Amino acid sequence: MRKFLASRPSPTRRAPGGRDCMGRIAATSAADTIAPRSTARSSFGTRLGRIALAGLVTAGLWLSATPMPASADAPFGFVGVSAEEVYWASGADQAQALGQMRVNGITELRQIVRWSDIEQIQGVNEWRLLDALILAAARHNIRVLPILGGEVPWATSRPPGDERRCLFPPRDNATFANHVRQVVARYGPGGTLWQANPDLGSFALKRWQLWNEPNTDTFWACDKNPKAYMRLAKAAANAVHDIDPNASIITGGAPNKAGGDYLRKTFKNGAKSVFDALALHPYKKTADDVLAEVKQARSLLNDLGAKRWKLRITEFGWATGGPFHKVHTVDEAKQRRLVKNTYTKLGAQRSKLKLTGVAYYAWRDAPVPTDFGGGSDYWGNHTGLLRLDATPKPALSAMLEASRAIN
């Protein structure tokens, strides 16, 4: 969805060399002068500039950063959230946010492992931001679900001069596979990060999601291509298994179609032997509609001979502001009911559906982008459990209530 195409991080944590939405070196502009301690939603591909509010994390807006046991009965990692702004937050603010997640029953953080953030210059890896987040999450008893992907200027298949706002895959899948291999060698079981932090080694990453929404034009060269996606997925999955033969490989999330024709085409191109889990993004009107889509996906997988595959929801949510959408926009009270009912209904049938995790999108509302779409707003900026000023919406407490209800 459009929301993953962007934003700029806080200047206190920004990667070197200002970059435009596709990861290329960008000229300095007024948008680079964001007030300290601001946060902004970041993209799967790279970042578009966003104006962010200064001092969102202030006294009284977050709970204590001290890890506290949440009285939750849901399986560890079942209740998750996407929180890109937490990736860019300063150490203290990051810890506060993770602490607030944990006391509200959240035990998994879905995080983009963006190629352009790590290897903007070929052969030079910058791990600091991702190291900091993964370690901080582990210290708060939260595991990270990584999404592998992104576009870097030196490896992209984007034609010269093509400025369309969509994500292009690499021109050489072997290059991407080499990057993936290095990521898994650092963050997978026995990886270099855990060698340096052996007390947290149980939080090594063992599940890897390959790309985001490849069944949409926005995330695949402006023209989705299941055959090309499977070529990339095979190369990436082999790279993961070179380092960790037991790792789980999850498809890129599929929005509102339960996989459908696109999934069938990936199976014709070898998906059954590459993945062991299907990710869904069921942005629906009601909790029952979400459950129905998950059931449809389970039935489709069974028909395709993938009965052993797991299911995951890696995005879903409802907006409480922005331009009205008849399906996705509700008031805060209804958002709360929808969040609780959805988790409760899915949790009750998780074994039958082989559903192993449900990640809400998103942790916090996002500012309106200043460049993407000419600064236009849309419902996807307003699905947060927290408002833009970081105060909790009623839906945040529903996460803990739902987690306690799942057993």
Secondary structure by P-SEA (a helix, b strand, c coil): cccccccccccccccccccccccccccccccccccccbbbbbbcccccccccccccccccccccccbbbbccccccccccbbbcccccccaaaaaaaaaaaaaacccccccccccccccccccccccaaaaaaaaaaaaaccccbbbbbbbbccccccccccccccccccccaaaaaaaaaaaaaacccccaaaaacccccccccccccccccccccccccccccaaaaaaaaaaaaaaaaaccccbbbbccccccccccaaaaaaaaacccccccbbbbbcccccaaaaaaaaaaaaaaaaaaccccbbbbbccccccccccccccccccaaaaaaaaaaaaaaaaaaccccccccccccccbbbcccccccccccccccccccccccccccaaaaaaaaaaaacc
